[in-house]
């Protein structure tokens, strides 16, 4: 009996990684079994979850706009999107680029994303024939 126990201990020491792998796989399999189905996850027919911001609010908050000219420019942009003259996809991609650019550009001074957003969107809109 002692010999058998000693043998089992030696086998378990050598197979700690195998044992850890089995524990991980069993935990993962259990997690997959207990996940709710797609139909149970969302009661919203559009699939969008959470609170949705309007484009105006997204631009004001995300670009850290605070001057009257910033608000006036954002209102122009929103109006052009509502009139379907300016694609919302173009505005969103410029918005994301400006936020990323402001975050990466300078560590010594804090630049607002609006500083990059306004000229970039004006140029992109001009290329498709929309004057901002």
Chimera marker file (.cmm) of the C-alpha trace (Angstrom):
<marker_set name="trace">
<marker id="1" x="0.000" y="0.000" z="0.000" r="1" g="1" b="0" radius="0.5"/>
<marker id="2" x="2.831" y="2.405" z="0.875" r="1" g="1" b="0" radius="0.5"/>
<marker id="3" x="4.601" y="1.569" z="-2.358" r="1" g="1" b="0" radius="0.5"/>
<marker id="4" x="1.437" y="2.190" z="-4.333" r="1" g="1" b="0" radius="0.5"/>
<marker id="5" x="0.854" y="5.587" z="-2.654" r="1" g="1" b="0" radius="0.5"/>
<marker id="6" x="4.457" y="6.623" z="-3.272" r="1" g="1" b="0" radius="0.5"/>
<marker id="7" x="4.089" y="5.666" z="-6.933" r="1" g="1" b="0" radius="0.5"/>
<marker id="8" x="0.879" y="7.712" z="-7.259" r="1" g="1" b="0" radius="0.5"/>
<marker id="9" x="2.524" y="10.761" z="-5.663" r="1" g="1" b="0" radius="0.5"/>
<marker id="10" x="5.418" y="10.580" z="-8.107" r="1" g="1" b="0" radius="0.5"/>
<marker id="11" x="3.032" y="10.261" z="-11.043" r="1" g="1" b="0" radius="0.5"/>
<marker id="12" x="0.982" y="13.242" z="-9.865" r="1" g="1" b="0" radius="0.5"/>
<marker id="13" x="4.076" y="15.409" z="-9.390" r="1" g="1" b="0" radius="0.5"/>
<marker id="14" x="5.108" y="14.768" z="-12.967" r="1" g="1" b="0" radius="0.5"/>
<marker id="15" x="1.670" y="15.419" z="-14.305" r="1" g="1" b="0" radius="0.5"/>
<marker id="16" x="0.879" y="18.727" z="-12.578" r="1" g="1" b="0" radius="0.5"/>
<marker id="17" x="0.638" y="20.458" z="-15.927" r="1" g="1" b="0" radius="0.5"/>
<marker id="18" x="-1.676" y="17.766" z="-17.214" r="1" g="1" b="0" radius="0.5"/>
<marker id="19" x="-3.832" y="18.117" z="-14.135" r="1" g="1" b="0" radius="0.5"/>
<marker id="20" x="-3.928" y="21.916" z="-14.501" r="1" g="1" b="0" radius="0.5"/>
<marker id="21" x="-4.897" y="21.520" z="-18.157" r="1" g="1" b="0" radius="0.5"/>
<marker id="22" x="-7.733" y="19.162" z="-17.266" r="1" g="1" b="0" radius="0.5"/>
<marker id="23" x="-9.022" y="21.580" z="-14.643" r="1" g="1" b="0" radius="0.5"/>
<marker id="24" x="-8.899" y="24.429" z="-17.169" r="1" g="1" b="0" radius="0.5"/>
<marker id="25" x="-10.691" y="22.438" z="-19.872" r="1" g="1" b="0" radius="0.5"/>
<marker id="26" x="-13.400" y="21.250" z="-17.511" r="1" g="1" b="0" radius="0.5"/>
<marker id="27" x="-13.958" y="24.815" z="-16.286" r="1" g="1" b="0" radius="0.5"/>
<marker id="28" x="-14.171" y="26.092" z="-19.862" r="1" g="1" b="0" radius="0.5"/>
<marker id="29" x="-16.597" y="23.331" z="-20.844" r="1" g="1" b="0" radius="0.5"/>
<marker id="30" x="-18.765" y="24.080" z="-17.828" r="1" g="1" b="0" radius="0.5"/>
<marker id="31" x="-18.758" y="27.774" z="-18.747" r="1" g="1" b="0" radius="0.5"/>
<marker id="32" x="-19.939" y="26.974" z="-22.279" r="1" g="1" b="0" radius="0.5"/>
<marker id="33" x="-22.771" y="24.858" z="-20.983" r="1" g="1" b="0" radius="0.5"/>
<marker id="34" x="-24.070" y="27.542" z="-18.642" r="1" g="1" b="0" radius="0.5"/>
<marker id="35" x="-23.946" y="30.445" z="-21.135" r="1" g="1" b="0" radius="0.5"/>
<marker id="36" x="-27.391" y="31.746" z="-22.139" r="1" g="1" b="0" radius="0.5"/>
<marker id="37" x="-28.441" y="31.388" z="-25.733" r="1" g="1" b="0" radius="0.5"/>
<marker id="38" x="-28.438" y="34.347" z="-28.114" r="1" g="1" b="0" radius="0.5"/>
<marker id="39" x="-32.203" y="34.705" z="-27.873" r="1" g="1" b="0" radius="0.5"/>
<marker id="40" x="-31.967" y="35.096" z="-24.115" r="1" g="1" b="0" radius="0.5"/>
<marker id="41" x="-29.200" y="37.699" z="-24.203" r="1" g="1" b="0" radius="0.5"/>
<marker id="42" x="-31.043" y="40.558" z="-25.849" r="1" g="1" b="0" radius="0.5"/>
<marker id="43" x="-34.626" y="41.704" z="-25.684" r="1" g="1" b="0" radius="0.5"/>
<marker id="44" x="-33.776" y="44.705" z="-27.869" r="1" g="1" b="0" radius="0.5"/>
<marker id="45" x="-34.776" y="43.970" z="-31.492" r="1" g="1" b="0" radius="0.5"/>
<marker id="46" x="-31.972" y="46.088" z="-32.982" r="1" g="1" b="0" radius="0.5"/>
<marker id="47" x="-29.272" y="44.297" z="-31.021" r="1" g="1" b="0" radius="0.5"/>
<marker id="48" x="-27.913" y="47.551" z="-29.555" r="1" g="1" b="0" radius="0.5"/>
<marker id="49" x="-27.560" y="47.260" z="-25.827" r="1" g="1" b="0" radius="0.5"/>
<marker id="50" x="-27.058" y="49.981" z="-23.279" r="1" g="1" b="0" radius="0.5"/>
<marker id="51" x="-27.783" y="53.650" z="-23.455" r="1" g="1" b="0" radius="0.5"/>
<marker id="52" x="-27.362" y="55.193" z="-26.883" r="1" g="1" b="0" radius="0.5"/>
<marker id="53" x="-26.047" y="58.741" z="-27.278" r="1" g="1" b="0" radius="0.5"/>
<marker id="54" x="-27.161" y="61.011" z="-30.038" r="1" g="1" b="0" radius="0.5"/>
<marker id="55" x="-24.525" y="62.030" z="-32.566" r="1" g="1" b="0" radius="0.5"/>
<marker id="56" x="-24.548" y="65.575" z="-31.158" r="1" g="1" b="0" radius="0.5"/>
<marker id="57" x="-23.878" y="64.370" z="-27.609" r="1" g="1" b="0" radius="0.5"/>
<marker id="58" x="-21.239" y="61.908" z="-28.788" r="1" g="1" b="0" radius="0.5"/>
<marker id="59" x="-19.318" y="64.640" z="-30.595" r="1" g="1" b="0" radius="0.5"/>
<marker id="60" x="-19.640" y="67.189" z="-27.800" r="1" g="1" b="0" radius="0.5"/>
<marker id="61" x="-18.462" y="64.839" z="-25.072" r="1" g="1" b="0" radius="0.5"/>
<marker id="62" x="-15.990" y="62.772" z="-27.089" r="1" g="1" b="0" radius="0.5"/>
<marker id="63" x="-14.255" y="65.765" z="-28.653" r="1" g="1" b="0" radius="0.5"/>
<marker id="64" x="-14.287" y="67.798" z="-25.430" r="1" g="1" b="0" radius="0.5"/>
<marker id="65" x="-15.978" y="70.752" z="-27.111" r="1" g="1" b="0" radius="0.5"/>
<marker id="66" x="-16.516" y="73.786" z="-24.925" r="1" g="1" b="0" radius="0.5"/>
<marker id="67" x="-16.367" y="76.943" z="-27.041" r="1" g="1" b="0" radius="0.5"/>
<marker id="68" x="-19.270" y="78.465" z="-28.950" r="1" g="1" b="0" radius="0.5"/>
<marker id="69" x="-17.502" y="77.849" z="-32.246" r="1" g="1" b="0" radius="0.5"/>
<marker id="70" x="-17.005" y="74.168" z="-31.318" r="1" g="1" b="0" radius="0.5"/>
<marker id="71" x="-20.722" y="73.791" z="-30.613" r="1" g="1" b="0" radius="0.5"/>
<marker id="72" x="-21.654" y="75.647" z="-33.796" r="1" g="1" b="0" radius="0.5"/>
<marker id="73" x="-19.413" y="73.378" z="-35.892" r="1" g="1" b="0" radius="0.5"/>
<marker id="74" x="-20.856" y="70.245" z="-34.279" r="1" g="1" b="0" radius="0.5"/>
<marker id="75" x="-24.390" y="71.503" z="-34.938" r="1" g="1" b="0" radius="0.5"/>
<marker id="76" x="-23.481" y="72.052" z="-38.628" r="1" g="1" b="0" radius="0.5"/>
<marker id="77" x="-22.086" y="68.530" z="-38.843" r="1" g="1" b="0" radius="0.5"/>
<marker id="78" x="-25.170" y="66.982" z="-37.230" r="1" g="1" b="0" radius="0.5"/>
<marker id="79" x="-27.457" y="68.942" z="-39.549" r="1" g="1" b="0" radius="0.5"/>
<marker id="80" x="-25.535" y="67.757" z="-42.631" r="1" g="1" b="0" radius="0.5"/>
<marker id="81" x="-25.771" y="64.158" z="-41.391" r="1" g="1" b="0" radius="0.5"/>
<marker id="82" x="-29.518" y="64.518" z="-40.796" r="1" g="1" b="0" radius="0.5"/>
<marker id="83" x="-29.966" y="65.959" z="-44.290" r="1" g="1" b="0" radius="0.5"/>
<marker id="84" x="-27.979" y="62.949" z="-45.584" r="1" g="1" b="0" radius="0.5"/>
<marker id="85" x="-25.429" y="65.157" z="-47.293" r="1" g="1" b="0" radius="0.5"/>
<marker id="86" x="-22.626" y="63.984" z="-45.015" r="1" g="1" b="0" radius="0.5"/>
<marker id="87" x="-22.294" y="60.243" z="-44.303" r="1" g="1" b="0" radius="0.5"/>
<marker id="88" x="-22.402" y="59.372" z="-40.611" r="1" g="1" b="0" radius="0.5"/>
<marker id="89" x="-19.727" y="56.742" z="-41.246" r="1" g="1" b="0" radius="0.5"/>
<marker id="90" x="-17.358" y="59.503" z="-42.389" r="1" g="1" b="0" radius="0.5"/>
<marker id="91" x="-18.075" y="61.542" z="-39.255" r="1" g="1" b="0" radius="0.5"/>
<marker id="92" x="-17.574" y="58.542" z="-36.966" r="1" g="1" b="0" radius="0.5"/>
<marker id="93" x="-14.298" y="57.507" z="-38.568" r="1" g="1" b="0" radius="0.5"/>
<marker id="94" x="-12.962" y="61.062" z="-38.314" r="1" g="1" b="0" radius="0.5"/>
<marker id="95" x="-14.168" y="61.231" z="-34.706" r="1" g="1" b="0" radius="0.5"/>
<marker id="96" x="-12.288" y="58.056" z="-33.773" r="1" g="1" b="0" radius="0.5"/>
<marker id="97" x="-9.151" y="59.183" z="-35.615" r="1" g="1" b="0" radius="0.5"/>
<marker id="98" x="-9.162" y="62.567" z="-33.856" r="1" g="1" b="0" radius="0.5"/>
<marker id="99" x="-9.544" y="60.978" z="-30.420" r="1" g="1" b="0" radius="0.5"/>
<marker id="100" x="-6.700" y="58.563" z="-31.116" r="1" g="1" b="0" radius="0.5"/>
<marker id="101" x="-4.498" y="61.323" z="-32.528" r="1" g="1" b="0" radius="0.5"/>
<marker id="102" x="-5.047" y="63.573" z="-29.507" r="1" g="1" b="0" radius="0.5"/>
<marker id="103" x="-4.248" y="60.724" z="-27.135" r="1" g="1" b="0" radius="0.5"/>
<marker id="104" x="-0.992" y="59.816" z="-28.910" r="1" g="1" b="0" radius="0.5"/>
<marker id="105" x="0.278" y="63.194" z="-30.058" r="1" g="1" b="0" radius="0.5"/>
<marker id="106" x="1.543" y="64.967" z="-26.986" r="1" g="1" b="0" radius="0.5"/>
<marker id="107" x="2.139" y="63.793" z="-23.441" r="1" g="1" b="0" radius="0.5"/>
<marker id="108" x="3.425" y="67.134" z="-22.181" r="1" g="1" b="0" radius="0.5"/>
<marker id="109" x="0.244" y="69.077" z="-22.942" r="1" g="1" b="0" radius="0.5"/>
<marker id="110" x="-3.312" y="67.896" z="-23.161" r="1" g="1" b="0" radius="0.5"/>
<marker id="111" x="-4.790" y="68.537" z="-26.600" r="1" g="1" b="0" radius="0.5"/>
<marker id="112" x="-8.502" y="68.284" z="-27.225" r="1" g="1" b="0" radius="0.5"/>
<marker id="113" x="-9.587" y="65.952" z="-30.019" r="1" g="1" b="0" radius="0.5"/>
<marker id="114" x="-11.623" y="68.847" z="-31.465" r="1" g="1" b="0" radius="0.5"/>
<marker id="115" x="-8.332" y="70.429" z="-32.556" r="1" g="1" b="0" radius="0.5"/>
<marker id="116" x="-7.815" y="67.540" z="-34.988" r="1" g="1" b="0" radius="0.5"/>
<marker id="117" x="-11.448" y="66.751" z="-35.781" r="1" g="1" b="0" radius="0.5"/>
<marker id="118" x="-12.503" y="70.097" z="-37.214" r="1" g="1" b="0" radius="0.5"/>
<marker id="119" x="-9.875" y="70.538" z="-39.979" r="1" g="1" b="0" radius="0.5"/>
<marker id="120" x="-9.865" y="66.839" z="-40.847" r="1" g="1" b="0" radius="0.5"/>
<marker id="121" x="-13.635" y="66.628" z="-41.259" r="1" g="1" b="0" radius="0.5"/>
<marker id="122" x="-13.743" y="69.909" z="-43.160" r="1" g="1" b="0" radius="0.5"/>
<marker id="123" x="-11.198" y="68.548" z="-45.633" r="1" g="1" b="0" radius="0.5"/>
<marker id="124" x="-12.907" y="65.151" z="-45.982" r="1" g="1" b="0" radius="0.5"/>
<marker id="125" x="-16.303" y="66.788" z="-46.466" r="1" g="1" b="0" radius="0.5"/>
<marker id="126" x="-14.885" y="69.150" z="-49.087" r="1" g="1" b="0" radius="0.5"/>
<marker id="127" x="-13.605" y="66.140" z="-51.061" r="1" g="1" b="0" radius="0.5"/>
<marker id="128" x="-17.156" y="64.809" z="-51.388" r="1" g="1" b="0" radius="0.5"/>
<marker id="129" x="-18.636" y="68.241" z="-52.164" r="1" g="1" b="0" radius="0.5"/>
<marker id="130" x="-20.035" y="69.237" z="-48.744" r="1" g="1" b="0" radius="0.5"/>
<marker id="131" x="-19.139" y="72.634" z="-47.339" r="1" g="1" b="0" radius="0.5"/>
<marker id="132" x="-18.909" y="72.906" z="-43.565" r="1" g="1" b="0" radius="0.5"/>
<link id1="1" id2="2" r="1" g="1" b="0" radius="0.2"/>
<link id1="2" id2="3" r="1" g="1" b="0" radius="0.2"/>
<link id1="3" id2="4" r="1" g="1" b="0" radius="0.2"/>
<link id1="4" id2="5" r="1" g="1" b="0" radius="0.2"/>
<link id1="5" id2="6" r="1" g="1" b="0" radius="0.2"/>
<link id1="6" id2="7" r="1" g="1" b="0" radius="0.2"/>
<link id1="7" id2="8" r="1" g="1" b="0" radius="0.2"/>
<link id1="8" id2="9" r="1" g="1" b="0" radius="0.2"/>
<link id1="9" id2="10" r="1" g="1" b="0" radius="0.2"/>
<link id1="10" id2="11" r="1" g="1" b="0" radius="0.2"/>
<link id1="11" id2="12" r="1" g="1" b="0" radius="0.2"/>
<link id1="12" id2="13" r="1" g="1" b="0" radius="0.2"/>
<link id1="13" id2="14" r="1" g="1" b="0" radius="0.2"/>
<link id1="14" id2="15" r="1" g="1" b="0" radius="0.2"/>
<link id1="15" id2="16" r="1" g="1" b="0" radius="0.2"/>
<link id1="16" id2="17" r="1" g="1" b="0" radius="0.2"/>
<link id1="17" id2="18" r="1" g="1" b="0" radius="0.2"/>
<link id1="18" id2="19" r="1" g="1" b="0" radius="0.2"/>
<link id1="19" id2="20" r="1" g="1" b="0" radius="0.2"/>
<link id1="20" id2="21" r="1" g="1" b="0" radius="0.2"/>
<link id1="21" id2="22" r="1" g="1" b="0" radius="0.2"/>
<link id1="22" id2="23" r="1" g="1" b="0" radius="0.2"/>
<link id1="23" id2="24" r="1" g="1" b="0" radius="0.2"/>
<link id1="24" id2="25" r="1" g="1" b="0" radius="0.2"/>
<link id1="25" id2="26" r="1" g="1" b="0" radius="0.2"/>
<link id1="26" id2="27" r="1" g="1" b="0" radius="0.2"/>
<link id1="27" id2="28" r="1" g="1" b="0" radius="0.2"/>
<link id1="28" id2="29" r="1" g="1" b="0" radius="0.2"/>
<link id1="29" id2="30" r="1" g="1" b="0" radius="0.2"/>
<link id1="30" id2="31" r="1" g="1" b="0" radius="0.2"/>
<link id1="31" id2="32" r="1" g="1" b="0" radius="0.2"/>
<link id1="32" id2="33" r="1" g="1" b="0" radius="0.2"/>
<link id1="33" id2="34" r="1" g="1" b="0" radius="0.2"/>
<link id1="34" id2="35" r="1" g="1" b="0" radius="0.2"/>
<link id1="35" id2="36" r="1" g="1" b="0" radius="0.2"/>
<link id1="36" id2="37" r="1" g="1" b="0" radius="0.2"/>
<link id1="37" id2="38" r="1" g="1" b="0" radius="0.2"/>
<link id1="38" id2="39" r="1" g="1" b="0" radius="0.2"/>
<link id1="39" id2="40" r="1" g="1" b="0" radius="0.2"/>
<link id1="40" id2="41" r="1" g="1" b="0" radius="0.2"/>
<link id1="41" id2="42" r="1" g="1" b="0" radius="0.2"/>
<link id1="42" id2="43" r="1" g="1" b="0" radius="0.2"/>
<link id1="43" id2="44" r="1" g="1" b="0" radius="0.2"/>
<link id1="44" id2="45" r="1" g="1" b="0" radius="0.2"/>
<link id1="45" id2="46" r="1" g="1" b="0" radius="0.2"/>
<link id1="46" id2="47" r="1" g="1" b="0" radius="0.2"/>
<link id1="47" id2="48" r="1" g="1" b="0" radius="0.2"/>
<link id1="48" id2="49" r="1" g="1" b="0" radius="0.2"/>
<link id1="49" id2="50" r="1" g="1" b="0" radius="0.2"/>
<link id1="50" id2="51" r="1" g="1" b="0" radius="0.2"/>
<link id1="51" id2="52" r="1" g="1" b="0" radius="0.2"/>
<link id1="52" id2="53" r="1" g="1" b="0" radius="0.2"/>
<link id1="53" id2="54" r="1" g="1" b="0" radius="0.2"/>
<link id1="54" id2="55" r="1" g="1" b="0" radius="0.2"/>
<link id1="55" id2="56" r="1" g="1" b="0" radius="0.2"/>
<link id1="56" id2="57" r="1" g="1" b="0" radius="0.2"/>
<link id1="57" id2="58" r="1" g="1" b="0" radius="0.2"/>
<link id1="58" id2="59" r="1" g="1" b="0" radius="0.2"/>
<link id1="59" id2="60" r="1" g="1" b="0" radius="0.2"/>
<link id1="60" id2="61" r="1" g="1" b="0" radius="0.2"/>
<link id1="61" id2="62" r="1" g="1" b="0" radius="0.2"/>
<link id1="62" id2="63" r="1" g="1" b="0" radius="0.2"/>
<link id1="63" id2="64" r="1" g="1" b="0" radius="0.2"/>
<link id1="64" id2="65" r="1" g="1" b="0" radius="0.2"/>
<link id1="65" id2="66" r="1" g="1" b="0" radius="0.2"/>
<link id1="66" id2="67" r="1" g="1" b="0" radius="0.2"/>
<link id1="67" id2="68" r="1" g="1" b="0" radius="0.2"/>
<link id1="68" id2="69" r="1" g="1" b="0" radius="0.2"/>
<link id1="69" id2="70" r="1" g="1" b="0" radius="0.2"/>
<link id1="70" id2="71" r="1" g="1" b="0" radius="0.2"/>
<link id1="71" id2="72" r="1" g="1" b="0" radius="0.2"/>
<link id1="72" id2="73" r="1" g="1" b="0" radius="0.2"/>
<link id1="73" id2="74" r="1" g="1" b="0" radius="0.2"/>
<link id1="74" id2="75" r="1" g="1" b="0" radius="0.2"/>
<link id1="75" id2="76" r="1" g="1" b="0" radius="0.2"/>
<link id1="76" id2="77" r="1" g="1" b="0" radius="0.2"/>
<link id1="77" id2="78" r="1" g="1" b="0" radius="0.2"/>
<link id1="78" id2="79" r="1" g="1" b="0" radius="0.2"/>
<link id1="79" id2="80" r="1" g="1" b="0" radius="0.2"/>
<link id1="80" id2="81" r="1" g="1" b="0" radius="0.2"/>
<link id1="81" id2="82" r="1" g="1" b="0" radius="0.2"/>
<link id1="82" id2="83" r="1" g="1" b="0" radius="0.2"/>
<link id1="83" id2="84" r="1" g="1" b="0" radius="0.2"/>
<link id1="84" id2="85" r="1" g="1" b="0" radius="0.2"/>
<link id1="85" id2="86" r="1" g="1" b="0" radius="0.2"/>
<link id1="86" id2="87" r="1" g="1" b="0" radius="0.2"/>
<link id1="87" id2="88" r="1" g="1" b="0" radius="0.2"/>
<link id1="88" id2="89" r="1" g="1" b="0" radius="0.2"/>
<link id1="89" id2="90" r="1" g="1" b="0" radius="0.2"/>
<link id1="90" id2="91" r="1" g="1" b="0" radius="0.2"/>
<link id1="91" id2="92" r="1" g="1" b="0" radius="0.2"/>
<link id1="92" id2="93" r="1" g="1" b="0" radius="0.2"/>
<link id1="93" id2="94" r="1" g="1" b="0" radius="0.2"/>
<link id1="94" id2="95" r="1" g="1" b="0" radius="0.2"/>
<link id1="95" id2="96" r="1" g="1" b="0" radius="0.2"/>
<link id1="96" id2="97" r="1" g="1" b="0" radius="0.2"/>
<link id1="97" id2="98" r="1" g="1" b="0" radius="0.2"/>
<link id1="98" id2="99" r="1" g="1" b="0" radius="0.2"/>
<link id1="99" id2="100" r="1" g="1" b="0" radius="0.2"/>
<link id1="100" id2="101" r="1" g="1" b="0" radius="0.2"/>
<link id1="101" id2="102" r="1" g="1" b="0" radius="0.2"/>
<link id1="102" id2="103" r="1" g="1" b="0" radius="0.2"/>
<link id1="103" id2="104" r="1" g="1" b="0" radius="0.2"/>
<link id1="104" id2="105" r="1" g="1" b="0" radius="0.2"/>
<link id1="105" id2="106" r="1" g="1" b="0" radius="0.2"/>
<link id1="106" id2="107" r="1" g="1" b="0" radius="0.2"/>
<link id1="107" id2="108" r="1" g="1" b="0" radius="0.2"/>
<link id1="108" id2="109" r="1" g="1" b="0" radius="0.2"/>
<link id1="109" id2="110" r="1" g="1" b="0" radius="0.2"/>
<link id1="110" id2="111" r="1" g="1" b="0" radius="0.2"/>
<link id1="111" id2="112" r="1" g="1" b="0" radius="0.2"/>
<link id1="112" id2="113" r="1" g="1" b="0" radius="0.2"/>
<link id1="113" id2="114" r="1" g="1" b="0" radius="0.2"/>
<link id1="114" id2="115" r="1" g="1" b="0" radius="0.2"/>
<link id1="115" id2="116" r="1" g="1" b="0" radius="0.2"/>
<link id1="116" id2="117" r="1" g="1" b="0" radius="0.2"/>
<link id1="117" id2="118" r="1" g="1" b="0" radius="0.2"/>
<link id1="118" id2="119" r="1" g="1" b="0" radius="0.2"/>
<link id1="119" id2="120" r="1" g="1" b="0" radius="0.2"/>
<link id1="120" id2="121" r="1" g="1" b="0" radius="0.2"/>
<link id1="121" id2="122" r="1" g="1" b="0" radius="0.2"/>
<link id1="122" id2="123" r="1" g="1" b="0" radius="0.2"/>
<link id1="123" id2="124" r="1" g="1" b="0" radius="0.2"/>
<link id1="124" id2="125" r="1" g="1" b="0" radius="0.2"/>
<link id1="125" id2="126" r="1" g="1" b="0" radius="0.2"/>
<link id1="126" id2="127" r="1" g="1" b="0" radius="0.2"/>
<link id1="127" id2="128" r="1" g="1" b="0" radius="0.2"/>
<link id1="128" id2="129" r="1" g="1" b="0" radius="0.2"/>
<link id1="129" id2="130" r="1" g="1" b="0" radius="0.2"/>
<link id1="130" id2="131" r="1" g="1" b="0" radius="0.2"/>
<link id1="131" id2="132" r="1" g="1" b="0" radius="0.2"/>
</marker_set>
